[in-house]
């Protein structure tokens, strides 16, 4: 609309008794880029109706200069339209709309003053134009002063003066960046961010201030060669989607670029420090305590002087990048990334299309990244199939290894969106109240026949790594019993076989079931590890140790021991959430006290022996008894029999000669080494129980193997062996000081079980009163002795939503043949798990998990 003529316009206004009319004819458009100012003026004039003039020239100028409002406004310059200032046919630069209004107000003294021609000729120097404008503005100021101060008119006058300056005339001719330029910048920035993330998980390359290369150059030099790796490619996809979200949501390319660059930089530098110290990248669960809040530690808490140079050089790098982007946002005349006009959405096809794109683009970009994150955690999704082709292989039990293999960004996204369970129809507080009442009555019936208090006994749970009888594996046999002591306990204590959801891996899942009473069978197949994918997202999680905490009034009654690293399965964070006072590990503070390894005739083991692991527990129990403190809940997760199984015993290993297995020699040798380690565990366990027997405090030990080792390659090849490869040994034993010493549950309640039932079985053995929750587990165990979802195959993690149910004789049960009571119990159990893991935790507030008062 440049150099176009506008039709005549008449403005009428009322100022008490005075009226004046102003006509603006044959108006020409010149330089006035007052988009936002005119928008504000229109809004103010609409509100101040008695001071509004209906000027056609203003409306016409708004058609071209006012296609934006607020943060989402976009220049009409995208089409080449250039807002300009009105002049008359003689070339005079008359006053803007504000000056016209001011002149109209003073109509009695100077009628039609705004329409009077100027004596200047066309082509007069710019300073003459500016002087005329200033004179007119001064006159308007005088008139405005008579009428009183008005902020909008003041802004308009100042804006008019600014647009008449030489600087503005030059500035308004600055170029627009093309979308091709935007694409090049985005591609380069994503590549740089990718290299920074690859560097962040590379422990071999730390920033060295002594080198001649700069901080930024050291990052690029150490990681550019990995861009074509699986981690590099998957990182690129994830970062590109995040970048797209930033730009489309903000709708300013350079501002979105600044936000993305800052986020990528902060994540990379924080990840570098955390990975160097803990071999673990930044996870979604870390976001809750980046500033020191939540259940975790502040990021600053693990920044030592050794890593301070990364912060000192990284922060200025991010700041300068943001500053440059902000400057470019002003230099670039294309203010909006996507053109839109909220004031005139239907004025043109361009506006309609732009507004639709402005809405759709951010929605689609957010949907894209959310779908991608969800697909990573769903084994059968199309996204998962796509990334599998690139080489994606999740290592969910170790986020550090997963980040190295698949990229830190991929690891982060894979843990952000996991649909652990389907929504329960009709789930609400009333439904949960009905379930609570049902099992509160059941608990009363059970408690009427029991007289002991569960928390008066110290309960020690021992998860013995891969402990299982190799003689039960088809094709494997030793003529020497590797576990005679544990086998003998079957005569004096509750013992049987545990149905495990894992083979060759999945330790934390079995541990999770034992700690919470929940079952992997109720989760969707896409949930591979609750410790990694679910618990970090929950504000609170119930675990059985909290019953001991409630009884003694503090978390000092809950203690954990794990002779390995606390970062595995995020145990450090999860145990804090469970309410443990401390988890003693090799890298905790303080560290686990006894951590010796085994020196064999032909080598030394890499893992802490079970004898040493037991010593930590015995010391804790003795110290607690000596101080006359309340009973405890103690969790021990051992490591001795963890893979691999090297030949460290030499000719001291009698299981080579005793091995009568019908398997290849290589497999036979590994199994023999495993059997020797099993024998050592058996002997250490007997010594452990003997020491506990000598303590004059009631103590009960729940001992179980988590899963079979992934060494039975021959047996795995036959699908008929699947059940045998998921059965481990367990026992529940009470010492002499316990009233339950020598107690043994009947075979119908003990021959087969799963780890989610152990606490209910312990209460049964101790003749202890139960909570409504334990009453549910007790009744469910009677109907369905064992249930489990197998999630591994040959040690390789995979999703499998099928569930195995076993009866009291170890035979598989058909869910279609379940009794009405069994179906009701299973439904209630699933809903309870939904409330605890996905819902609002109604049951916790109803006292569903609380033991009856003594």
C-alpha positions, -999 to 999 in steps of 0.1 A, spaced: 0 0 0 30 23 -4 23 55 -23 -14 48 -25 -41 73 -19 -66 69 9 -103 80 6 -116 110 24 -122 105 61 -142 125 85 -136 124 123 -162 135 147 -157 139 184 -173 156 214 -156 176 241 -185 187 263 -201 215 243 -174 219 216 -173 200 183 -148 201 155 -144 182 123 -112 174 106 -109 162 70 -79 145 57 -79 143 19 -56 128 -7 -33 113 20 -1 96 9 17 69 29 54 73 38 77 59 65 58 50 97 66 16 112 43 19 142 28 -15 144 27 -20 181 21 16 189 -9 19 167 -22 -14 181 -20 0 216 -36 33 204 -66 14 189 -71 -5 221 -69 27 242 -92 46 219 -117 18 220 -118 20 257 -119 59 258 -148 63 234 -154 100 242 -119 108 230 -119 85 199 -118 99 164 -130 78 135 -102 85 110 -102 66 78 -65 72 73 -57 55 106 -78 25 96 -62 23 62 -28 24 77 -37 -2 102 -46 -26 74 -9 -28 65 10 -18 96 -11 -35 123 -12 -73 116 2 -83 149 -5 -80 186 15 -91 218 43 -117 217 28 -135 187 26 -104 163 42 -108 129 54 -81 104 34 -75 73 68 -69 59 68 -106 50 48 -96 19 69 -65 13 43 -40 26 60 -11 43 41 11 67 48 48 60 38 82 72 10 103 56 18 134 36 -3 158 16 -1 165 -21 25 192 -15 49 169 2 44 183 37 46 157 66 15 165 86 9 154 121 -1 118 128 -35 108 141 -27 121 176 -18 155 162 -50 155 142 -70 147 173 -51 174 192 -59 199 165 -95 189 165 -97 196 202 -84 232 196 -108 237 166 -124 268 181 -90 287 180 -76 271 149 -101 254 127 -88 230 101 -53 236 112 -43 200 104 -53 205 68 -34 237 62 -7 233 36 29 237 44 51 264 26 78 238 21 84 225 -13 88 188 -22 124 176 -18 132 199 12 160 187 34 153 161 61 161 185 89 135 209 76 110 180 77 120 171 112 118 208 123 82 210 109 74 178 127 89 191 159 69 224 157 37 205 151 45 181 179 52 211 202 19 226 193 3 192 200 21 191 234 7 225 242 -28 214 233 -24 181 252 -12 201 283 -44 221 282 -64 189 280 -43 170 306 -17 142 303 -26 111 283 1 83 282 -10 67 249 -8 101 231 26 107 247 39 74 234 25 81 200 42 115 198 75 100 209 72 72 184 64 97 156 96 117 165 116 84 165 103 73 131 113 107 116 149 102 124 176 93 100 186 63 121 152 48 119 150 53 81 183 34 78 173 8 105 140 1 88 159 -11 57 177 -39 75 174 -73 58 152 -103 66 168 -137 72 155 -163 48 141 -196 60 170 -213 42 193 -194 65 173 -205 95 176 -241 84 213 -238 81 216 -223 115 194 -249 131 213 -278 115 246 -265 126 234 -258 162 219 -293 165 252 -308 154 271 -288 180 246 -297 207 249 -334 197 287 -332 200 283 -316 234 261 -344 246 285 -370 233 313 -353 251 293 -351 283 293 -389 287 329 -394 276 350 -401 307 382 -401 287 380 -365 277 378 -339 304 384 -302 300 421 -294 305 428 -257 310 465 -263 304 460 -273 267 464 -247 240 429 -255 226 399 -236 239 372 -251 260 348 -252 230 374 -266 207 382 -294 231 346 -304 232 343 -306 194 377 -323 189 367 -351 213 333 -359 199 329 -351 162 340 -386 152 311 -401 171 283 -382 152 277 -412 130 274 -437 159 240 -449 171 242 -425 201 251 -396 177 222 -403 153 196 -408 181 208 -377 199 204 -357 167 167 -368 163 159 -360 199 176 -326 198 160 -316 165 126 -322 179 133 -302 211 146 -274 189 114 -275 168 93 -272 200 113 -242 212 110 -222 179 73 -230 171 61 -224 207 79 -190 210 74 -181 173 107 -162 173 135 -180 156 164 -163 174 147 -164 208 138 -200 203 174 -207 193 187 -190 224 164 -211 246 174 -243 229 211 -235 230 209 -226 267 190 -258 276 214 -280 256 244 -263 271 232 -265 307 222 -302 302 255 -311 287 277 -294 313 256 -308 342 256 -342 326 294 -341 322 299 -334 359 274 -360 371 286 -387 347 323 -381 357 314 -385 394 286 -411 393 287 -426 358 251 -415 353 236 -388 331 210 -362 341 176 -380 343 140 -367 345 140 -375 382 169 -350 386 148 -321 374 129 -319 407 160 -311 426 182 -291 403 179 -263 428 181 -285 459 145 -293 463 127 -327 462 141 -359 475 174 -357 458 205 -337 462 213 -303 447 233 -304 415 257 -280 432 263 -307 459 284 -328 435 304 -300 418 339 -303 433 369 -281 425 380 -306 400 350 -299 378 347 -261 386 365 -251 353 337 -267 333 312 -243 351 336 -214 348 339 -217 311 305 -232 303 284 -205 318 300 -176 299 298 -197 267 260 -200 272 256 -163 282 274 -151 251 254 -174 229 222 -160 243 233 -124 239 242 -130 202 208 -146 196 190 -117 212 210 -92 190 202 -112 159 165 -111 168 167 -73 165 188 -73 134 165 -97 116 135 -77 103 114 -109 102 102 -108 138 78 -138 137 89 -172 125 53 -179 114 32 -150 101 -1 -145 120 -26 -117 127 -49 -120 157 -65 -85 151 -75 -93 115 -76 -131 112 -100 -132 82 -88 -101 63 -67 -122 38 -58 -157 28 -24 -150 42 -37 -142 76 -60 -172 77 -33 -196 67 -8 -180 90 -30 -182 120 -38 -218 114 -1 -226 111 6 -206 142 -17 -229 162 -10 -262 145 28 -260 144 35 -259 182 8 -285 188 23 -309 162 59 -303 174 49 -311 210 29 -341 199 59 -353 179 83 -353 208 58 -368 232 50 -396 208 87 -402 202 94 -404 240 65 -427 245 75 -449 216 110 -454 230 95 -471 261 70 -492 241 87 -523 227 62 -529 199 56 -493 188 64 -482 152 89 -456 166 107 -484 185 109 -504 153 124 -474 135 150 -466 161 158 -504 164 169 -502 128 193 -475 137 208 -496 164 188 -487 195 192 -512 223 179 -501 257 201 -509 287 174 -500 313 192 -515 343 222 -492 339 214 -457 327 251 -449 323 257 -477 298 224 -468 281 235 -432 276 268 -443 261 251 -467 238 220 -447 228 228 -411 237 221 -391 267 191 -373 251 176 -407 242 180 -421 277 164 -390 291 134 -391 268 129 -429 273 124 -423 310 99 -394 307 68 -411 294 60 -447 304 24 -459 305 28 -484 334 -8 -494 336 -41 -488 318 -66 -465 334 -90 -482 357 -127 -475 348 -146 -458 376 -115 -451 396 -122 -427 424 -121 -423 461 -154 -441 466 -141 -471 448 -110 -472 469 -130 -468 501 -150 -499 491 -119 -519 487 -104 -506 519 -136 -515 539 -136 -550 523 -101 -559 534 -103 -541 567 -130 -567 576 -108 -595 563 -79 -582 584 -101 -582 615 -110 -618 608 -74 -628 604 -62 -608 634 -88 -624 657 -67 -656 655 -33 -639 659 -16 -622 688 19 -611 677 30 -577 664 50 -578 632 72 -548 639 84 -564 672 106 -586 652 137 -576 633 131 -588 597 162 -592 574 155 -596 537 184 -612 518 183 -610 480 210 -635 471 223 -628 436 213 -657 412 209 -682 441 192 -713 426 198 -750 425 215 -759 392 204 -795 396 168 -784 387 179 -771 353 171 -797 326 203 -813 313 224 -801 343 235 -824 372 262 -825 398 268 -856 419 279 -832 447 252 -810 463 263 -773 460 237 -761 486 233 -787 514 228 -763 543 200 -742 526 184 -775 515 184 -788 551 165 -757 563 135 -771 546 130 -794 576 129 -766 602 118 -735 584 93 -723 557 109 -730 523 100 -735 487 104 -722 452 99 -687 441 86 -678 406 109 -652 393 100 -626 365 136 -627 353 162 -649 339 197 -637 336 187 -602 348 160 -581 363 172 -581 400 155 -548 408 121 -560 397 121 -589 421 134 -566 448 107 -541 440 80 -568 444 94 -579 478 97 -543 491 62 -532 481 41 -563 478 32 -552 442 36 -574 411 52 -569 377 22 -590 364 -1 -560 368 21 -536 348 20 -531 311 47 -550 291 64 -517 282 74 -511 318 107 -529 321 120 -515 354 98 -496 380 130 -485 398 141 -466 367 109 -457 349 82 -453 375 94 -446 411 112 -414 402 80 -399 390 59 -407 421 58 -382 450 56 -410 475 57 -448 474 47 -473 500 72 -501 510 70 -525 539 99 -510 559 77 -479 565 57 -501 590 88 -503 611 95 -466 607 60 -459 620 65 -482 650 97 -467 661 90 -431 651 118 -425 627 136 -439 596 165 -452 617 147 -485 619 152 -490 581 187 -498 568 199 -512 535 232 -528 524 244 -534 489 281 -542 483 282 -525 449 274 -491 435 243 -471 446 236 -457 411 225 -491 397 187 -491 393 187 -456 410 187 -474 444 201 -444 462 172 -422 452 146 -450 455 157 -461 490 154 -426 502 119 -424 488 111 -458 505 122 -442 538 155 -459 545 178 -440 569 208 -452 548 219 -475 520 254 -486 525 273 -493 493 308 -491 479 304 -455 470 280 -442 497 290 -419 525 298 -435 548 307 -466 527 298 -501 535 323 -513 561 331 -549 550 338 -552 513 364 -579 509 367 -600 477 377 -636 473 412 -647 465 411 -681 447 440 -703 437 438 -691 402 426 -656 405 406 -630 425 369 -622 423 357 -587 414 327 -589 437 323 -586 475 319 -620 491 286 -630 508 306 -637 540 316 -600 540 281 -588 531 266 -608 560 292 -593 584 278 -558 578 243 -570 587 254 -589 618 273 -558 630 243 -536 625 220 -560 644 244 -564 673 249 -527 676 212 -521 676 206 -548 703 234 -534 724 218 -499 723 184 -515 732 168 -499 701 136 -510 685 134 -538 660 146 -531 624 138 -537 588 170 -546 570 175 -551 533 206 -569 519 212 -572 482 243 -594 476 267 -595 447 290 -625 450 273 -647 424 268 -620 398 281 -628 363 306 -634 350 319 -666 365 357 -668 358 378 -698 368 394 -684 399 393 -716 419 418 -738 400 419 -774 412 400 -764 444 368 -766 424 354 -801 429 324 -793 407 344 -799 375 348 -836 384 313 -837 398 297 -823 367 275 -848 349 257 -823 328 248 -831 292 259 -797 278 288 -785 257 322 -784 275 324 -746 275 290 -742 291 298 -770 315 329 -752 328 310 -719 334 283 -738 353 309 -756 374 324 -722 384 290 -709 393 283 -740 414 314 -734 434 303 -698 442 269 -712 452 286 -735 476 305 -707 492 271 -688 496 256 -718 512 284 -720 538 283 -683 545 246 -684 549 248 -711 576 274 -691 595 252 -660 592 222 -678 607 243 -693 635 254 -658 645 219 -645 644 208 -674 665 231 -663 693 215 -628 695 189 -625 722 165 -605 700 136 -619 678 150 -620 642 135 -635 611 153 -639 578 136 -639 544 162 -654 520 156 -658 482 175 -660 449 164 -633 425 168 -651 392 189 -678 375 222 -668 360 221 -665 322 245 -694 316 222 -722 307 224 -718 269 213 -753 261 183 -753 283 172 -719 271 169 -732 235 140 -755 246 108 -735 253 96 -764 275 123 -753 301 109 -718 305 92 -725 339 123 -743 353 145 -714 343 123 -690 363 122 -708 396 146 -700 425 150 -711 461 137 -692 491 132 -697 529 118 -679 559 137 -686 591 133 -673 627 161 -674 653 159 -690 688 148 -657 705 118 -656 683 85 -672 693 83 -685 657 115 -704 660 111 -738 643 77 -726 628 70 -739 593 41 -730 571 22 -759 554 32 -768 519 0 -754 506 12 -720 517 49 -724 511 58 -748 483 54 -721 456 54 -683 460 65 -651 444 84 -622 461 53 -600 464 39 -625 489 69 -627 512 58 -601 538 24 -617 541 40 -651 546 64 -637 572 34 -623 591 17 -657 589 48 -675 602 52 -650 631 14 -653 638 14 -615 635 -16 -592 630 -19 -577 595 -31 -546 578 -59 -546 552 -32 -546 525 -15 -577 540 -49 -593 544 -54 -589 506 -20 -605 499 -27 -633 523 -60 -642 507 -46 -638 472 -17 -661 480 -42 -688 491 -60 -686 458 -31 -680 435 2 -691 452 25 -676 426 22 -652 397 48 -635 376 55 -618 343 86 -630 325 105 -599 311 138 -614 301 149 -641 277 185 -653 278 195 -623 297 183 -599 270 156 -574 281 123 -576 262 87 -568 268 62 -596 274 29 -589 289 19 -626 294 15 -637 330 22 -671 346 1 -684 375 11 -714 395 -10 -735 420 2 -750 452 18 -779 433 36 -757 409 13 -764 380 3 -736 356 -32 -722 362 -56 -711 335 -71 -677 343 -103 -687 326 -108 -714 353 -102 -691 383 -129 -691 409 -151 -661 415 -132 -652 446 -98 -655 428 -111 -631 400 -123 -607 426 -90 -607 445 -70 -603 413 -92 -573 402 -89 -557 436 -51 -563 436 -47 -546 403 -68 -516 413 -48 -513 446 -16 -513 425 -31 -486 402 -39 -464 432 -4 -468 446 16 -465 414 -6 -444 390 -35 -429 410 -40 -405 439 -29 -428 467 -63 -428 483 -56 -460 502 -26 -447 520 -47 -419 536 -74 -445 546 -49 -466 566 -49 -495 542 -12 -502 548 -13 -495 586 -8 -523 610 -33 -525 639 -23 -507 671 -9 -530 698 
